[in-house]
């Protein structure tokens, strides 16, 4: 017998080379992740060329989340704000985590599931921002990223992986700490996205996989949740200070 990293094997078996196959090689490249990153970068470039970053550029004025304008009928801001960023550091952090989570999740759960988690989390982030600070201007993919992180942790737990040992649980706790300690960060946006992503993740990885509930039912519930969060955001926006 020959000693190998996986234990004692016969000489013939020890000489055999087994090709390692990862989730990425099984299901392909995370195309949706790359598309989402590209949309965010293009939106940032468009904002940079339209008069400045933050809230000074035309793109931001037309797309940032702002309660009084949402209440005025500009409902698209609930979605468009999730693709805008206020500076290079802001978009760099969000795109790094989007890349990290997307390359981790999309190959293993599929484009459709990852896309549903991302967009429901994005709308949940807007809902949370309007709930906590309807009069503040809010932009960023942080809500979608937090929701994706929460769903990834639930997926790991459902598959018997300890999220704390994987490092993802610690990453979430650190980011929550930053959310509460550093001023100027949308607490409502981060928590709202985490809440929405957690619900969808629970439906997909605990309810659908463990209790054999149809994917179609889970997707339908997720769509209803997204609509409810969007409508709820519009209702919450009515409490914002009117703009004259």
C-alpha positions, 0 to 999 in steps of 0.5 A: 500500500502507498500513503497518499493525501487521501489515505492508503491506496494500492500502488496502481490506484495511487498512480491514477490521476483524478480530474477535479471538478468544481461547481463552476466546471459543472455548470459553467461560468457565472454569466449573470454575475458578470452581466450585473457587474457590467450594468453597475459599472456602465451606470457608474460611467454614465453617472460620471459623464453626466455632471458628477458623482453622488447626487449632483449628476443627472443620472443620479437625480433621475435614478437615486432612491428618494422618498418624496420623488417616489411618492410623486410617482417615480417608482422606478427609483426603487430598482434603479437606485440599486445600480447607482453608486456614489463613488469609486470606493462605494462601487469597488466594495459592492462589485467585489462582494458581488463577484465573490458571492456570484462566483460562489452561488451562481454556478451551484444554484443556477442563474434563475435562482441567483437572479431571483435572490439578487433582485428580490434583495435589491427591492428589499433594500429599497424598502428598508431604506424607505422605512428607516430614512425616506427623506435620505438619498440612497444609492448602491447595490449593498441591499442586493449584496447583503441579501445574496450573502444571507441566502448563501449562508442559508444554502450552506447551512442546508447543505451541512456546511458551517457558515462560520467555518467557511468564513462567510458568517464572519464576513456578514457579521463584520459588514453588519458591524460596519453598517452600524458603526460608520456614519452615512451608510444606509442601515435600512438598505442593508437590513432590508436586503438581508431580510428579503434575501434571507426569506427567499433563501429559506424558501429555496434551500429549506422549504423547496429542497428539504420539504420537496416543494415545487420550484414554481411555487417558490418562484411565485412566492418570491415574485409576490414578495418582490411586488409586496416590497415594492408596493410597501416602499411606495406606501412608505414614501408617502411619509417623506417630506414633500418636495415643492 
